[in-house]
Amino acid sequence: MAQSRPTTDGTGHRARRRTSAAVLAAVAGVALLGAFAAGSVPAGTLREPGDLEPGGWWSVLPPVLAIGLALTTRQVLPALFAGVWLGAWLLEGLSPAGLALSLLDSAGIYVVGALARADRITIVLFTLMIGGLVGVIRKNGGTDGIVRAVTRWASTPRRGQAVTGGLGLAVFFDDYANTLVVGNTMRPVLDRLRVSREKLAYIVDSTAAPVATLALLSTWIGFHVALIDESVAGTGLAMGGFAVFVESLKYAFYPVLAVVFVFAVALTGRDFGPMLAAERRARTTGAVLREGSHLGAGGADALEPATETPRRLLNALVPILVLVATTVTGLLTTGQGDSFVMRVGSGDAFSSLLWGSLLALAAAWAMSAAQRILTLGEVVDAWFQGVTSVMYVIVILTLAWSLSDITALLGTADFIAGALGGVLPPFLLPTLLFVVAAAVAFATGTSWGTMGVLTPLAVPLAWAVLEARGLAGPEGHPLLFASVSTVLAGAVWGDHCSPISDTTVISSLASRCDVVDHVRTQLPYALFVAAVAIVLGLLPVGLGLPWWAAMPLCAAAVAGGLWLLGGRSDREPEPASGPEGAP
């Protein structure tokens, strides 16, 4: 989700720190002088544009600056804040004093204003609660219980890979938990079966973010729904963010095909490219690592259960069932309509998710206490560790909301819609958005930042394109849903392929695989799946092919392509007692 920081030598790091400190000092000095010169500013109220007319070409500058800085610096948080600052300065009228004043307004007015809404606070609380729930069921052994229930089937290389993929589906509620649990648990199993570490890292990475973005109940859902809900509010679509997200899953070609390809590779025993060479090395020599591989130190998992903690499936299964049941009940209670789908789609998703996560957390605590696995203090500590793991999400979401509010005041969506709505062919829209999102996420190493920047621009653009062609009715909704889905899918592609993505790095560390080896062997697979998703999925859907026809076609294509391009990694040998080269 976030981006990893590349290492530098000590001299470069100190020089960079001195430069950053000097820049911050200069900015702080200018800001203080501007504040004294401009006088006090009433906080809490969003400003209207000053001398600039809303909807001009300059209204695109804040998101363009945010995207440009994210690509250049590979740091999304400063990039988003810089976009907010520029937008605040534009709203001040680009005056010299406004440059400094807008810095203070960025935090005091626009960031505060972004959180000064009940629905957004509900989203924040839900995200924190679900993160805490993941922490508790990890600490009480419930997540490991899921693992133990599945790993008994891993007796051959093919079965071992399939079981690893199955665990990736089972630990669907958080991509971090997925990589840490599946990678660390299955590593000794696949080592014994002579499966390369590169293959383990690929399976772990390809069932982390792709699965989390498809799950209706995960640490990602609140972020997705919040962005979509804000983006569709300015269109003529009479649907809430949750309903749009559910509809968009039909067009999530890349995440679905990424998972399909994992199981195709596992069950056929075929590979191609660098992965085939890695697998043949592991099968024939038992060396699960390339000679000379550089392994980073695996970080300690603060939520690792104690050795004496029982690993019981029910300790995870019951809280998850409570979460699902409460959320569905809440949606049905708060929704309206004659059918189940209509009631769920129109229900209060944020409140329902909050209720579900609260009761699920209570169930996890009660089960931990009843079995004397965790004390109340240990439950609180585990919950806090889980909350901490999603704080980065909250910060990105808050800045994305701030930038969205500012672009609404500046009329950014109106300008983009007017400029491109009449000239962009509708059928190209999903493909274009997928490629742009994938490129931005790959360069920055973050899916969350990419979604936060692009979704508020992509949805109004898609609606404007449809309106310009007279397709804003139900007949054009599939294109809108596909556009929403492709921004999320493209961001996922870039995130789990980028060498600077933290999910890429964590997948490598949990699998004890060289990051470079992981990226080198995974990238051809991801490119192949993305190409199939575009050529046989997004483009045909844009031209009118129903999703239910395109999805099986794509699945057959990735399986058939693997059969044609791939080769066997040799006959499966008898499991070795201990692989050579395995640390």
N, C-alpha and C positions, 0 to 999 in steps of 0.2 A: 504494500500500500504506500508506505512512505519510501523515500529514497535513501540508500545507504551512502555514507560519506566515504569517498576514496581516501586512502591513507596517503600521507605525504611525509617527506623527511622533516626532521626537527627544525631546520633552518627555514624552509619554506613555510612551515606552520607558524613559526614565530613571526615571520615577516607578514604573513597574511593577517595574523591577529593584530599586529601593530597598525596595519593599514585599516582594518575594520574599526579599530578603536578610534583612529584619527577621523574617519568618516563619521562615525557615530557622534563623536565630540563636536564636529563641525555642524552636523545636522541639529544636534541638541541646542547648540548655541544660537543658530539661526531661528530655531523654533521658539526659544525663550524670548529673543529679541522681538520676534513677530508677535508673540503673545502680549508682551508689554505694550507694543505699539498699537495693537488692534483693540486692546481692552478685553474685558471678560466676554465670554460667549455662553449663552444659555444652552444647557446640554439636554439631550433627550429628544430633540425634534429634528427630523430630517429636513435639510434645506432644499428649497427650489433653486433652479439655475439662476445665476446672476444676470449678466449681460448677454449670455449666449442662448441662442434659440434651441430648444430641445429637438433632437432628431437630426442634427448636422453631422457632417463627416467626422468631426472631432469626437463624437460620442462613442466611436469604436476604439479610441485610444486606450482607455483603461484596460479592457480585456486583452487588447493586442500587446500592451506593455506587460501584462501579467504572463501571457503565453510566451512572449519573447524572452523575458527574464528567466522564466522557468526552464526554457530550452537552453539558455546561455549558462546560467549558474547551476542548473540542476537542483535548485532549492525552491520548493513550491511555496512555502510559507512566506518568505520575504517577497517573492514574486506577487503573490496575491495581495499582500499588504501594500506593495508599491502601486498596484492597480487601484486599490481603494484610495490611496493618498492622491494619485493623479486625478481620480474622479472627484474627490473632495475639492481639489484645487480648481478644477473646471467649474464646479458648482459655485465656487467663490468668485468666479469671473476672471481667473488667471492674473489677479493683481499680485504685485511683489509681496505685500504683507500677507496676502492670502496663501502664499506658498507655505509659510511657517504656520499660519493659523490652521490650514487644512490638515497639517500633520497631527495637531491636537484634536481636530474634529474627527479624524479618521478613527481614533480610539474612543474619544469622549462622546461622539454623536453617532457615527455610523456603525461601529462595532457594538456599542451599547444598544443602539436601535435595532440591530439585527437580532438581538436576544430578547428584546422587549415585547415579545408576543407569546401568548400562552401556548399556541400550537408548536412553536419552535422549542420552547422550554420542555414540552412534553417529549419531543424527539430527543433532546439532549438527555433527559432522564431515562428514557427507554434505552438509549445506546449505552449509558453508564450501567444500567441494571443488567442488560444482557451480557455486557462484558464481565460484570461481577459474577453472574451466574456461571459463565464459562470457567472463571477462576475457581469457584467452589467445587463444581463437579470434576474439575481436573485434580484438585487437591484431595478430594475424598475418595479418589480411586475409581470414580464412575467412568471416566473417559478410558482409562486403561482396561476397565471391564469390557467395554465395547471391543477393544483391541483383542483381548484374550478370547472373546467369543468367536472371533473371525479367524485368528491365526492358526487354529488347529487344522485348517484345510491346506496349509502351505506345505506340500510334500515334494513338489518338483519345481523347476524354474518357472514353467508356465503358470502353475497354480500359485506359486509365490508372488509372481507379478500381478496376477488377477486378484489375489487377496489384498495386496497392497493398494490396488485401485479401489477395491471394495471398501477398505478402511477410509480411503479418501472421500468416498461417498458418505460413509457412516458419520464421520466427524465433519458434518456439513455446516455447523453453526458458527465456525470462525476459521479463517484461513491460517492465522498464526497457530492456533491449537492444532490444526490439521498438520502443518509442516513439522511442528515439534514432536507431536505424538507419533504420527505415522513414520516419519523418518527415523527417529531414535528406536522405535519398537521393531520395525521391520529390517533394520540394518543387519543385525546378527543373523536373522533368519535367511535373508537373501545372500549374505556372505557364505553361509553354509551351503546354499544351493548354487553357488558360483554365478550369481547375477551381478553384473558390474555396478559399481556405485553410481556411474553416470545414469544407468537405467533407473535406479532407485530415486535419484534426485529428479529425474524427468517425471516419473509417475507422481511423486510427492508434489512437485510444482504444478503439474497439469491437473491435479484434482484438488487444488487449494483455492486459488482465486476463481477459476472457472466454475467450481461447484458453489462457492460462497455467493457468487453473483446470481446464481439460479435459485438459491434457497429462499423460500418465502419467510423463513424464520431464521435469521442469522444476524451477526453483528453488522452486516452490510445493508440490511433491508431498510432501516430507518434513514440512512444516508441516501439510498436510492430514491425512496418515496419522497423524502423532503425536497430533493432537487427537482424531481419530476413535478411534484405538486406546485412548487413555486413557478415552474416554467410553463405549465399549461394554464395557469390562472389568467394569463393575459390573452389567451386564445379563445375561440368560440366553442371549444370542446367541453361538453357538459359532463365531464368525468373527473373524479379525483385522482390524486397521484397514485394511490395504491391500485386502483382499477386499471390505470394506464400501464403501470408496471406489470401487472398480471398479464395483460394483453400483449405487452412487448415481449414476454418470454417465448411466445410462438416464433419470434423472429431472431432469437438468440442463437444464430447459427454457429458462430465460432465457439462459444463455451460448450454447447452441446456436442459439437463435432470433436472438440479437444478431448472430452471424456470418452466419446465413442472410439477415438483413435487409440487412446490408452489401452482399452480392452481389446481392440483389434490386434495391437502389437503384442499384448500379453498372451492372448489365446492362440494366435497363429505361430508364435515363435519366430516371426520374421522382423527384420530391421533393415534400414538402409543408411547410407552415409556414414559419418563418424560413429554413430551409435552401433552400427553393425560391427565395425572394427573393435569397439570396446567390448561388445558382447562376446565376440569370438575369442578375444584375449582372455576374458574371464572364464569362459567355458573350457578352453583348451589348456590354459596354464594355471587356472585358479587364482590369478592376480586380479582382484576386483578393482584395483586402482592402477592407473597409468604410472609407470616408473617415473619418479621425479615429481609426482603430484605435490602441490602445496596445499596443505590442509590448515585452515584457520582453527584457532582454539574454539572448541564448542563451548558456548556460554552456558553458565549454570541456569537451569530452569527453576525459578523460585517456586513454581507451583508443582514441582515433581512430588508425588506422594511419598510419604515415608516408607521405608522398606517393610515395616510391619503392617501397613495399611492394606486391608483386603481390597482386591480389585473386583468389585461387583457390578455387573451390568445394570442392575436395577437402580443403582445410585445415580446413573446418568439417564436411564430410560424414563423413570418416573417423573423427574423434573421436566424433561423435554415433552413428555405427554401432557403434563399439566400446562406447560407453555402453549402447546398447540390447541388443546381443548379450550382453555380460557380465551385465547385470542379469537378462535373461530366463534365461540359463544358471544364474545363482545361484538364482533362484526355483525353477527346475525341480529343481536339485540338492538344495536344502534343503526343498522341499515334499514332500507325500505325497498320494496319491490315484491313481485309475485314469484320470483324464482330464487333458488339458493344463490346462484351466481350474481343476480342483481342485488340481493341483500348484502352479500359479502363485499361486492364492489362498491356499494354506496355507504358502507359502514364506517365508523370512526376508527380508522386503522391505527392511528397513533395512540389513542387512549386504550384500545384493545391490546396492542402490543405491550403497553406499559403495565396494564393489569396482568397480562400473562406472565411477563418477566418477574413481576413482584411475587405472584403466587408460586411460580416455579422456584424462585430463590427461597421462599419460605419452605417449600417441600424439600429442597436440597439441604437446608439447615436442619429441618426436623429429622430427616433420615440420617444425617451425619451425627446428630446428637443422640438419637435413639440407639444407634449402633456403637456409640462411644468412639467414633472415628476421629472427630474433631471437636475441640472445645469451642465455646462461643467466641473466644478470642481468636482462635485459629480460623474460624469461619469468617470473621471480620477481616483478618489479615488476607485470606485468600480472595475474598470479595474485593478488597482494596487493590490487590495485585491485578485482578482482572479489570477493574475500573481504570487503573493506570495504563493498561495496554491499549485502551481505546481513546485516551486523551488526545492523541494526535488527530484522530478522526474529528473530535469535537472542535479543535482549533481550526482545522481546514474547513469544516462545515460552517463555522461562524464567519470566517473570512469570505467564504463563497457567498453566504447570505449577504454580507456587507457589500460585496462587489455587485451582486444581483440587484440590491436595493438602489445602489448608485446608478447602475446602467438603466434601471427603470426611470429614474429621475432625468437622466440624460437623453432618454429616447433611443437607446442603442438598438433595441430590437426593431423599432419602427424604421430606422435608417437601413439596417441590413435587409429587412423585408422589402423595403422599397427598391433597394439597389439590385437585389438578386432574385426577388420573388418572381419577376416576369421573364427572366432569361435562363434560369437554371432548369434543365429538364428534370421533371419529377422522378423519373426512373433511376437517375444517377444519384439521387440524394442519399439513400442508405449507404451505398458504396463509398461515396465521397466522405461522409461523416465517419465511417469505419476507418478509412485510411488516415484521415487527419487525426482522429483520436489515438489510433495505434502509433502514429509517428510521434505525437506529443508525449504519450506515456512512455514509449521506448526511450526517448531522449531525456526525459526527466526522471524516469524510474518510479513513477507514482500513478496509480489508477485513480485514487481519490482526488488528487489535485486536478487531473485531466477532466474527470467528470464534473468537478466543481466549477471549472472555468468554461467548459464547452457546452454542458447541458442547457444553461440559461440562454445561450445563443442559438443552439441547434434546434430546439423545439419551436421557438417563434419563427425561425427561418423556414422550417419544414411546413408550418402552418401557412405562412405567406406564399410559399411556392404552390401549395394546394389551392389556396384561395385564388391566386392568379390564373390557375387553369380550370377554375370552377369545380374543384374536387374537394372542397371543404366539408362535404357531406359524408355520410357513412361509407360511400364508395371509395373515398380517399383515406379513410382512417387507417387501413393497413400500412400505407406508406408512412404515416405519422408514427404508428407504433414501431415500425421497422427502424425509423430514424432514431427514436428513443433508445431502442435496443442496441443499435450499432454503435452509438457513443459509448455505452457501457461495455459492450463486447470489445470494441477497439481499445478502450482503456485497459481492459483485462489482458488483451494480447500483449500490449506494450509492457505492462507491469510484470507479467510472469516470464517475459523474454529478455528484458533489459538487464544487463550485467550490473547496473547500479541500483536495481530495485531491491528493497529489503526482503521481499518474499523470495527472490532468486537467491540472495545470499543466505537467508535462513534455511531454505531448502537444501542448499549445498552443505551448510554446517551441520544440520540435523542428519544428513545422509553421510557426512564425513567424506565429501567429494570436493575436488578442486573446482572453484567457481568458474574458471575459464573452461575447464573440461565440461562442466554442466551446460554452460551457455553454448559451447561449440557443438555439442551433440543434440541439444534440444531445439536449437533454432531452425534447422532444416525441417523438423517435424512440424513446428508451429507455422512456418511459412507455407508448407504444403497444405495444412488444414485451412489456413486463412485463404489461400488461393481457391480451394474448393468452395469455401463459404461464400466468396465473392462471385465466382464464375457461375456456380450452379445454385446459389442461394439468393444473395442480395440482388444481383442483376435480374434474374428471372422474376423474383418477387416484385421488383420495381416495374417490370413489364406486365405484371398481372397474374403471374403463376401463384396459386394458393400456397400458403406456408406448409399445409399438410401434404402437398405433393413435392415441394422443394426439399423438405427435411429428409425424407427417406432417400430421395435421389442423392443428396449430399452424403448421407451415411453410407450408401452403397458405393459412392465414388471414393471415399477415403479408404474403405476396406479394399476395394478393387485396386486402387492405386498402390496401397501397401503390398498387395500380392504381386503386382507387376514390377514395382521398383525394388522391393525388398528381397532379401536372401535369408536363408536359415543361418542361425548362429552356431550351427553344427548340432549333431545329435546330443540330446540331453544326457550328460554323464551321471553316474551315480553320485549322490551328494557326498562332498568331500568332508572329512572330519575337521579340517581347518584350512581356509584358503591362503595361498601364498600372497604376500603383499598386503594383507589386511591388518591394520594396526589393532 
